[in-house]
């Protein structure tokens, strides 16, 4: 059986991995993409969609960890 500390470390690693995935997927977003009115809506929609996907994957991984 895992100790509480081990459990917390594994959950922390899952969350850090999710944040890293999100940042990697959005590393090509430039400030001009957000400040340019013609690109703003499309850029924000892409970032939101990626965020929802990463959040879903992260929560799924946490749920799997809780079921162990």
C-alpha positions in Angstrom: 0.0 0.0 0.0 1.3 3.5 -0.9 2.0 6.0 1.8 0.2 9.3 1.7 3.5 11.0 0.7 3.9 8.7 -2.3 0.3 9.2 -3.4 0.7 13.0 -3.2 3.9 12.8 -5.2 2.3 10.8 -8.0 -0.7 13.1 -8.2 1.7 16.1 -8.2 3.6 14.5 -11.1 0.3 13.9 -13.1 -0.7 17.6 -12.6 2.8 18.8 -13.6 2.7 16.6 -16.7 -0.7 18.1 -17.6 0.6 21.6 -17.3 3.7 20.7 -19.3 1.5 19.2 -22.0 -0.6 22.4 -22.1 2.4 24.7 -22.4 4.0 22.5 -25.1 0.8 22.6 -27.2 0.6 26.3 -26.9 4.3 27.3 -27.3 3.7 28.6 -30.8 1.1 31.2 -29.7 2.5 34.6 -29.9 1.4 37.8 -28.4 0.5 39.1 -31.8 -1.9 36.3 -32.2 -3.9 37.6 -29.2 -3.5 41.3 -29.8 -4.4 41.1 -33.5 -8.2 41.4 -33.7 -8.4 39.3 -36.9 -6.6 36.3 -35.2 -7.7 36.8 -31.6 -10.9 34.7 -31.6 -9.4 31.8 -33.5 -6.4 31.8 -31.2 -8.4 31.9 -28.0 -10.7 29.1 -29.2 -7.6 26.9 -30.0 -6.1 27.6 -26.6 -9.4 26.8 -24.9 -9.9 23.6 -26.8 -6.4 22.4 -26.0 -6.9 23.3 -22.4 -10.1 21.3 -22.2 -8.4 18.3 -23.8 -5.4 18.5 -21.5 -7.6 19.0 -18.4 -9.7 16.0 -19.4 -6.7 13.8 -19.9 -5.2 15.0 -16.6 -8.4 14.3 -14.6 -8.7 10.9 -16.2 -5.1 10.1 -15.1 -5.9 11.2 -11.6 -9.0 9.1 -11.6 -7.0 6.1 -12.7 -4.5 6.7 -9.9 -7.3 7.0 -7.4 -8.7 3.6 -8.5 -5.4 1.8 -7.9 
